[in-house]
Amino acid sequence: MRIFLSNGTLLMDSCWETYRLAEWEVLSDSEVAWREDTEEIKAQLTMLGSRELQIRLTLKEGTLTERYREADLPYVCPEMKR
């Protein structure tokens, strides 16, 4: 989960990891950036419809593409397999 707040705060979370807060900034109409620890992350944003977003991350190791969609509500994280 990534929530880009209008005040420049990025909230990142998942069902099994601790959340992270970071500052983010707009670089262009379709590109944003933020820092994770000491690394700057740049991301190209593409809407794939009204409820789906593709993010192409530029990382040291290469490019990673992630897809996000609007959550169906209510949503509860599934139980973690043990």
C-alpha positions, -999 to +999 in steps of 0.1 A: +000+000+000+013+034-009-007+066+001+006+098-014-008+126+009-011+161-005+012+175+023+041+156+008+040+126+031+041+091+017+027+062+038+039+028+028+026-004+044+017-040+038-001-066+057+031-081+071+056-053+074+059-022+097+047+010+080+071+036+067+066+074+064+087+093+039+086+127+022+077+126-015+079+152-043+065+157-078+092+157-105+068+160-135+032+152-146+040+115-143+070+111-121+075+113-083+105+107-060+111+098-023+139+085-001+140+051+015+169+051+040+197+067+020+184+057-015+164+081-037+136+062-054+121+077-086+088+063-099+070+067-132+032+067-126+007+054-152-031+051-146-044+018-161-080+027-157-100+046-130-091+021-103-056+008-112-022+024-110+011+012-124+043+024-108+077+018-125+104+022-099+140+031-108+162+013-083+200+007-081+194-029-091+173-020-121+136-013-128+107-028-109+071-025-120+043-027-094+005-025-099-019-011-074-057-011-074-083+007-053-092-016-024-126-031-021-141-020+013-141-032+039-106-049+036-089-070+061-054-085+056-054-122+051-038-144+078-001-149+073+008-185+065+030-200+093 
